[in-house]
């Protein structure tokens, strides 16, 4: 795929132009007043984040003090100083890692309002619509409805060349694991039989497949692709996910899984979208244009 010739006159200026801090702050205030910010950036989400980071700092200090105490006792009792120093170094590394994670989280929080503002301006410039977040919203299909506490963020909807939604979907897999995946949703000509298409080399690692697929028929769809369909539906699915369409997915620089659900082709990446990366937008819009040609008119 050549990620530069984007049809439709894509205007990326809002992603690169200088923005006024006052304008960003005003837009953030507007979003907060209307309850449209992602949960992590609400007052409740911020409080939880601060508690977690503070707890991590307290634990780091406590463990650091404990190992320092052990080092002193070891020296006074004639024990192995090198072994104690080794443990102290390990603790120091862990504290440094925890600090780096906390700083990265803080930078992401500080950058979010500008990203919301730029994406809103991008949508306006290209006649799209933009929603910063929709909470408690599972996506359709098996891949999109996994886990609990779902939320979609940075949602952009465009009508040309066909109705398409681009956003980031996150959900909790368990109490400690949050899964974040970028997605594209393209409207089909009609209702398609359900199917899931994954990179065969990624099964069991990047892609966590729903247990329901264990009852589906499995087959290979070209080099490196695994297709799951309900019994008796493989031929109908292959007419939609034909070799030309699979070639477009294969040539995309972003590794994607696909699912047919209702009148939608859902595509999932292994991580969330950046939202302000011009190259990423160019790749996504080029992919949408090529898939539109491969699918036929909606």
Secondary structure by P-SEA (a helix, b strand, c coil): ccccccccccccccccccccaaaaaaaaaaaaaaccccccccaaaaaaaaaaaaaaaaaaaaaaaaaaaaaaaaaaacccaaaaaaaaaaaaaaaaaaaaaaaaaaaaaaaaaaaaaaaaaaaaaacccccccccccccccccccccccccccbbbbbccccbbbbbbbbbbccccbbbbbbbbbbbccccccccccccccccccccccccccccbbbbbccccbbbbbccccaaaaaaaacaaaaaaaaaccccbbbbbccccbbbbcccccccccaaaaaaaaaaaaaaaaaaccc
